[in-house]
Amino acid sequence: MIKKLNRTLEIACMTVAGLAICLMALVAFLDSIGRKLGLPLPGGNEIVSHLLMLFFFASIPLVIKADAHIRVGLFTDFYSPLLQRIERFVTQIIEIVAMLVFSWMIYDQAGRLFRFETTTVYFEMAVAPWVYAAFGFTLIACWFAVQTLFGPQSQEPLAQEAPGALAAKDK
């Protein structure tokens, strides 16, 4: 059940992020060609801004699920395996709390935008639904973050290899 839900959420995030980046590229391309012809795409900047926001927030859950975000560990190579697992657990807790705070901030901002009936300049459409969508994606990211805490990858710290270091080992 949880695997199916996770896969559905992952596919939804991939679909939204993929469509957003493709549409953003298309709109930017059409707008740039149109500007050369003296016919810029009406509202092109607004469309790109909204698609960029969708791409960014739909990508966050995917990065967290893959556990591919950046961590900086200065002395982790010197830790014992037990200390490495403890450090990894503590940093994951901090990441989850930070993601929850980030989600709450987005939700709060969406509520204010809704109360003040904030609209976009060109299309005059409400901004709040877009920010609520961002909130939804951050909740999905929180869901994935909690699962990485107890998943198999949480047992082993990620290897910290410099790019090309693996190729150098093979020689």
C-alpha positions as a Markdown table, in Angstrom:
| # | Residue | x | y | z |
|---|---|---|---|---|
| 1 | Met | 0.0 | 0.0 | 0.0 |
| 2 | Ile | 2.7 | 2.5 | 1.0 |
| 3 | Lys | 4.9 | 1.5 | -1.9 |
| 4 | Lys | 2.0 | 2.1 | -4.3 |
| 5 | Leu | 1.3 | 5.5 | -2.7 |
| 6 | Asn | 4.9 | 6.4 | -2.9 |
| 7 | Arg | 5.1 | 5.4 | -6.6 |
| 8 | Thr | 2.0 | 7.3 | -7.4 |
| 9 | Leu | 3.3 | 10.5 | -5.6 |
| 10 | Glu | 6.7 | 10.0 | -7.4 |
| 11 | Ile | 5.1 | 9.7 | -10.8 |
| 12 | Ala | 2.9 | 12.7 | -10.1 |
| 13 | Cys | 5.9 | 14.8 | -9.1 |
| 14 | Met | 7.9 | 13.6 | -12.1 |
| 15 | Thr | 5.0 | 14.4 | -14.5 |
| 16 | Val | 4.4 | 17.9 | -13.1 |
| 17 | Ala | 8.1 | 18.7 | -13.1 |
| 18 | Gly | 8.7 | 17.2 | -16.6 |
| 19 | Leu | 5.7 | 19.0 | -18.1 |
| 20 | Ala | 6.6 | 22.3 | -16.3 |
| 21 | Ile | 10.2 | 22.3 | -17.6 |
| 22 | Cys | 9.1 | 21.4 | -21.2 |
| 23 | Leu | 6.4 | 24.0 | -21.2 |
| 24 | Met | 8.7 | 26.6 | -19.7 |
| 25 | Ala | 11.3 | 25.9 | -22.4 |
| 26 | Leu | 8.6 | 26.1 | -25.1 |
| 27 | Val | 7.2 | 29.4 | -23.8 |
| 28 | Ala | 10.6 | 30.9 | -23.5 |
| 29 | Phe | 11.5 | 29.8 | -27.0 |
| 30 | Leu | 8.3 | 31.1 | -28.5 |
| 31 | Asp | 8.7 | 34.4 | -26.6 |
| 32 | Ser | 12.3 | 34.9 | -27.7 |
| 33 | Ile | 11.4 | 34.2 | -31.4 |
| 34 | Gly | 8.4 | 36.4 | -31.1 |
| 35 | Arg | 10.4 | 39.3 | -29.6 |
| 36 | Lys | 12.7 | 39.2 | -32.7 |
| 37 | Leu | 9.6 | 39.4 | -34.9 |
| 38 | Gly | 8.1 | 42.2 | -32.8 |
| 39 | Leu | 5.4 | 39.9 | -31.5 |
| 40 | Pro | 6.3 | 38.8 | -27.9 |
| 41 | Leu | 4.2 | 36.1 | -26.3 |
| 42 | Pro | 1.6 | 38.0 | -24.2 |
| 43 | Gly | 2.1 | 37.2 | -20.5 |
| 44 | Gly | 5.2 | 35.0 | -21.3 |
| 45 | Asn | 7.1 | 36.2 | -18.2 |
| 46 | Glu | 4.1 | 35.2 | -15.9 |
| 47 | Ile | 3.7 | 31.8 | -17.6 |
| 48 | Val | 7.5 | 31.1 | -17.2 |
| 49 | Ser | 7.4 | 32.3 | -13.5 |
| 50 | His | 4.5 | 30.0 | -12.6 |
| 51 | Leu | 6.0 | 27.0 | -14.5 |
| 52 | Leu | 9.4 | 27.6 | -12.8 |
| 53 | Met | 7.7 | 27.5 | -9.4 |
| 54 | Leu | 5.9 | 24.3 | -10.3 |
| 55 | Phe | 9.1 | 22.7 | -11.5 |
| 56 | Phe | 11.0 | 23.7 | -8.4 |
| 57 | Phe | 8.5 | 22.5 | -5.9 |
| 58 | Ala | 7.6 | 19.3 | -7.8 |
| 59 | Ser | 11.4 | 18.5 | -7.9 |
| 60 | Ile | 12.0 | 18.8 | -4.2 |
| 61 | Pro | 10.2 | 15.6 | -3.3 |
| 62 | Leu | 12.1 | 13.7 | -6.0 |
| 63 | Val | 15.4 | 15.0 | -4.7 |
| 64 | Ile | 14.5 | 14.0 | -1.1 |
| 65 | Lys | 13.1 | 10.6 | -2.1 |
| 66 | Ala | 16.4 | 9.8 | -3.9 |
| 67 | Asp | 18.3 | 11.2 | -1.0 |
| 68 | Ala | 20.3 | 13.2 | -3.5 |
| 69 | His | 20.4 | 16.6 | -1.8 |
| 70 | Ile | 23.7 | 18.1 | -0.8 |
| 71 | Arg | 25.2 | 17.4 | 2.7 |
| 72 | Val | 28.5 | 18.8 | 3.9 |
| 73 | Gly | 30.3 | 16.6 | 6.4 |
| 74 | Leu | 33.7 | 18.0 | 7.4 |
| 75 | Phe | 34.9 | 15.2 | 9.7 |
| 76 | Thr | 32.5 | 12.3 | 8.8 |
| 77 | Asp | 35.3 | 10.2 | 7.3 |
| 78 | Phe | 37.0 | 10.1 | 10.7 |
| 79 | Tyr | 33.9 | 8.9 | 12.5 |
| 80 | Ser | 33.4 | 5.3 | 13.6 |
| 81 | Pro | 30.5 | 3.4 | 11.8 |
| 82 | Leu | 28.3 | 3.9 | 14.9 |
| 83 | Leu | 29.0 | 7.6 | 15.1 |
| 84 | Gln | 28.4 | 7.9 | 11.3 |
| 85 | Arg | 24.9 | 6.3 | 11.7 |
| 86 | Ile | 24.1 | 8.6 | 14.7 |
| 87 | Glu | 25.3 | 11.7 | 12.8 |
| 88 | Arg | 23.2 | 10.6 | 9.8 |
| 89 | Phe | 20.1 | 10.1 | 11.9 |
| 90 | Val | 20.5 | 13.5 | 13.6 |
| 91 | Thr | 20.9 | 15.3 | 10.3 |
| 92 | Gln | 17.9 | 13.6 | 8.9 |
| 93 | Ile | 15.8 | 14.7 | 11.9 |
| 94 | Ile | 17.0 | 18.3 | 11.3 |
| 95 | Glu | 16.2 | 18.0 | 7.6 |
| 96 | Ile | 12.7 | 16.8 | 8.4 |
| 97 | Val | 12.1 | 19.6 | 10.9 |
| 98 | Ala | 13.4 | 22.2 | 8.4 |
| 99 | Met | 11.1 | 20.8 | 5.7 |
| 100 | Leu | 8.1 | 20.9 | 8.0 |
| 101 | Val | 8.9 | 24.6 | 8.9 |
| 102 | Phe | 9.3 | 25.4 | 5.2 |
| 103 | Ser | 6.0 | 23.8 | 4.5 |
| 104 | Trp | 4.3 | 25.7 | 7.2 |
| 105 | Met | 5.8 | 29.0 | 5.9 |
| 106 | Ile | 4.5 | 28.3 | 2.4 |
| 107 | Tyr | 1.0 | 27.4 | 3.8 |
| 108 | Asp | 0.9 | 30.6 | 5.8 |
| 109 | Gln | 2.0 | 32.7 | 2.8 |
| 110 | Ala | -0.7 | 31.0 | 0.7 |
| 111 | Gly | -3.3 | 31.9 | 3.3 |
| 112 | Arg | -2.3 | 35.5 | 3.3 |
| 113 | Leu | -2.3 | 35.7 | -0.5 |
| 114 | Phe | -5.8 | 34.1 | -0.5 |
| 115 | Arg | -7.1 | 36.6 | 2.2 |
| 116 | Phe | -5.7 | 39.6 | 0.3 |
| 117 | Glu | -7.0 | 38.2 | -3.0 |
| 118 | Thr | -3.6 | 38.7 | -4.7 |
| 119 | Thr | -3.6 | 38.3 | -8.4 |
| 120 | Thr | -1.0 | 38.2 | -11.2 |
| 121 | Val | -0.4 | 41.4 | -13.2 |
| 122 | Tyr | -1.1 | 40.2 | -16.8 |
| 123 | Phe | -3.6 | 37.4 | -16.5 |
| 124 | Glu | -5.2 | 38.7 | -13.2 |
| 125 | Met | -5.5 | 35.1 | -11.9 |
| 126 | Ala | -5.3 | 34.3 | -8.2 |
| 127 | Val | -1.8 | 33.5 | -6.9 |
| 128 | Ala | -2.9 | 31.5 | -3.8 |
| 129 | Pro | -3.7 | 28.3 | -5.6 |
| 130 | Trp | -0.2 | 28.2 | -7.1 |
| 131 | Val | 1.3 | 28.6 | -3.6 |
| 132 | Tyr | -1.1 | 26.0 | -2.2 |
| 133 | Ala | 0.3 | 23.6 | -4.9 |
| 134 | Ala | 3.8 | 24.4 | -3.7 |
| 135 | Phe | 2.6 | 23.6 | -0.2 |
| 136 | Gly | 1.3 | 20.2 | -1.4 |
| 137 | Phe | 4.6 | 19.4 | -3.0 |
| 138 | Thr | 6.5 | 20.3 | 0.2 |
| 139 | Leu | 4.1 | 18.0 | 2.2 |
| 140 | Ile | 5.0 | 15.2 | -0.3 |
| 141 | Ala | 8.7 | 16.0 | 0.3 |
| 142 | Cys | 8.1 | 15.7 | 4.1 |
| 143 | Trp | 6.4 | 12.3 | 3.6 |
| 144 | Phe | 9.5 | 11.1 | 1.6 |
| 145 | Ala | 11.9 | 12.6 | 4.2 |
| 146 | Val | 10.3 | 10.7 | 7.0 |
| 147 | Gln | 10.5 | 7.5 | 5.0 |
| 148 | Thr | 14.2 | 8.0 | 4.3 |
| 149 | Leu | 14.7 | 8.2 | 8.1 |
| 150 | Phe | 13.6 | 4.6 | 8.4 |
| 151 | Gly | 14.5 | 3.3 | 4.9 |
| 152 | Pro | 17.5 | 1.1 | 4.1 |
| 153 | Gln | 19.6 | 4.0 | 2.9 |
| 154 | Ser | 19.4 | 5.5 | 6.4 |
| 155 | Gln | 21.5 | 2.7 | 7.7 |
| 156 | Glu | 24.6 | 3.4 | 5.6 |
| 157 | Pro | 26.0 | 6.9 | 5.1 |
| 158 | Leu | 26.5 | 8.0 | 1.6 |
| 159 | Ala | 30.0 | 7.7 | 0.2 |
| 160 | Gln | 31.6 | 11.1 | -0.2 |
| 161 | Glu | 33.6 | 10.7 | -3.4 |
| 162 | Ala | 35.1 | 13.5 | -5.5 |
| 163 | Pro | 33.9 | 13.5 | -9.1 |
| 164 | Gly | 36.3 | 11.2 | -11.1 |
| 165 | Ala | 37.6 | 9.5 | -7.9 |
| 166 | Leu | 35.9 | 6.3 | -8.9 |
| 167 | Ala | 37.6 | 6.3 | -12.3 |
| 168 | Ala | 41.0 | 6.9 | -10.7 |
| 169 | Lys | 40.5 | 3.9 | -8.4 |
| 170 | Asp | 39.8 | 1.7 | -11.4 |
| 171 | Lys | 43.1 | 2.5 | -13.0 |
